[in-house]
Amino acid sequence: MFEIDRLDHFVIPCRDVETICAFYVRVLKMRRIDFGAGRVALGFGRQKINLQPAGWVNTMRAKNHFEGTADFCLITQTPLDKVMAHLDAEGVALEARPSERSGAIGAIQSVYFRDPDGNLVEVSNYPDEVVAD
């Protein structure tokens, strides 16, 4: 028997890898990771998001590998009012204002927006983990 500890990475199929990489580096302050033969990923904490051209056949991938099909949640300790102010300053429109949702370990507060390919990005925090400035 074994137990899963954490998520290491996941893949986002992209219409244009460079456009998506630049968006996440600029808007969410992720770090660009170049690896392998011209591969690109986004690093944050102890995780990463691999970026692949949509429909790419030169690797093992999901059966349906299309841009705009990702929907994921990222956790921050930053208060959501500051997250929203930052998104506004970056010209990113909200899909949904803060609302209570169900996270992996309890209730979270979330805001939603879309990246340039239309992927739904949820940025959330657990109220007990918010760091006030």
C-alpha positions as CSV (number, residue, x, y, z in Angstrom):
1,M,0.0,0.0,0.0
2,F,1.1,3.6,-0.6
3,E,-0.1,7.1,0.0
4,I,0.2,10.1,-2.3
5,D,1.9,13.0,-0.6
6,R,1.5,16.0,-2.9
7,L,1.1,17.2,-6.5
8,D,4.5,17.6,-8.3
9,H,3.4,19.0,-11.6
10,F,0.6,19.1,-14.2
11,V,0.5,20.0,-17.8
12,I,-1.3,22.9,-19.6
13,P,-1.7,22.4,-23.3
14,C,-1.1,25.9,-24.9
15,R,-1.9,27.6,-28.2
16,D,1.4,29.5,-27.7
17,V,3.7,28.3,-24.9
18,E,5.6,31.7,-24.8
19,T,2.4,33.7,-24.4
20,I,1.1,31.5,-21.6
21,C,4.5,31.5,-19.9
22,A,4.8,35.3,-20.0
23,F,1.3,35.6,-18.6
24,Y,1.9,33.4,-15.5
25,V,5.3,35.0,-14.9
26,R,3.9,38.5,-15.1
27,V,0.6,38.0,-13.4
28,L,1.3,35.3,-10.8
29,K,5.0,35.8,-10.4
30,M,5.8,32.2,-11.2
31,R,9.3,31.4,-12.4
32,R,10.2,30.2,-15.8
33,I,12.0,26.9,-16.0
34,D,13.6,25.8,-19.2
35,F,14.4,22.1,-19.3
36,G,14.9,19.2,-21.7
37,A,15.0,19.9,-25.4
38,G,13.3,23.3,-25.5
39,R,10.6,22.5,-22.9
40,V,9.2,25.2,-20.6
41,A,7.6,25.0,-17.2
42,L,6.3,27.4,-14.6
43,G,7.7,27.0,-11.0
44,F,6.1,28.0,-7.8
45,G,6.8,26.6,-4.3
46,R,7.7,22.9,-4.7
47,Q,5.5,22.4,-7.8
48,K,5.5,23.2,-11.4
49,I,3.2,23.4,-14.4
50,N,4.7,22.0,-17.6
51,L,3.6,23.9,-20.7
52,Q,3.1,22.0,-24.0
53,P,1.9,23.0,-27.4
54,A,-1.7,21.8,-27.7
55,G,-1.9,18.6,-29.7
56,W,1.8,17.9,-29.3
57,V,2.4,14.2,-30.2
58,N,6.1,13.9,-29.3
59,T,5.4,13.0,-25.7
60,M,3.1,11.0,-23.5
61,R,0.1,13.2,-22.9
62,A,-3.6,13.3,-22.1
63,K,-5.9,11.8,-24.8
64,N,-7.6,15.2,-25.4
65,H,-4.8,17.7,-25.5
66,F,-6.4,21.1,-26.3
67,E,-5.7,24.6,-25.2
68,G,-8.3,26.2,-22.8
69,T,-9.2,22.9,-21.1
70,A,-7.4,23.4,-17.8
71,D,-9.3,24.4,-14.6
72,F,-7.3,24.6,-11.4
73,C,-6.9,26.2,-8.0
74,L,-3.8,27.9,-6.6
75,I,-3.5,28.7,-2.9
76,T,-2.0,32.0,-1.6
77,Q,-1.6,33.5,1.8
78,T,-2.2,37.0,0.4
79,P,-5.5,38.5,1.2
80,L,-7.9,38.4,-1.8
81,D,-8.4,42.1,-1.9
82,K,-4.7,42.5,-2.6
83,V,-4.9,39.7,-5.2
84,M,-7.8,41.5,-6.9
85,A,-5.9,44.8,-6.9
86,H,-2.9,43.1,-8.5
87,L,-5.0,41.4,-11.1
88,D,-6.7,44.7,-11.9
89,A,-3.3,46.5,-12.2
90,E,-2.2,43.7,-14.6
91,G,-5.4,44.2,-16.7
92,V,-6.8,40.8,-15.8
93,A,-10.6,40.6,-15.7
94,L,-12.2,38.6,-12.9
95,E,-14.7,35.8,-13.8
96,A,-16.0,35.7,-10.2
97,R,-15.4,37.9,-7.2
98,P,-14.5,36.3,-3.8
99,S,-16.8,33.5,-2.8
100,E,-16.6,30.6,-0.5
101,R,-15.7,27.3,-2.1
102,S,-14.6,23.8,-0.9
103,G,-10.8,23.3,-0.8
104,A,-8.8,20.1,-0.2
105,I,-8.7,20.7,3.5
106,G,-11.7,22.9,4.2
107,A,-13.5,26.1,3.2
108,I,-11.6,28.5,1.0
109,Q,-12.3,32.0,-0.4
110,S,-11.7,32.2,-4.2
111,V,-11.5,34.6,-7.1
112,Y,-11.5,33.4,-10.7
113,F,-10.0,34.6,-13.9
114,R,-8.9,33.2,-17.3
115,D,-5.5,33.1,-18.9
116,P,-5.0,34.0,-22.6
117,D,-6.1,30.5,-23.7
118,G,-9.3,30.6,-21.7
119,N,-8.1,28.3,-18.9
120,L,-10.0,28.9,-15.7
121,V,-7.6,29.9,-12.9
122,E,-8.9,30.0,-9.3
123,V,-6.7,31.8,-6.7
124,S,-7.8,31.1,-3.2
125,N,-6.8,31.2,0.4
126,Y,-7.7,29.4,3.6
127,P,-8.9,32.1,6.0
128,D,-6.7,30.8,8.8
129,E,-3.6,31.0,6.6
130,V,-4.0,34.6,5.3
131,V,-1.0,36.8,6.2
132,A,-2.0,40.4,7.0
133,D,0.4,43.2,6.2
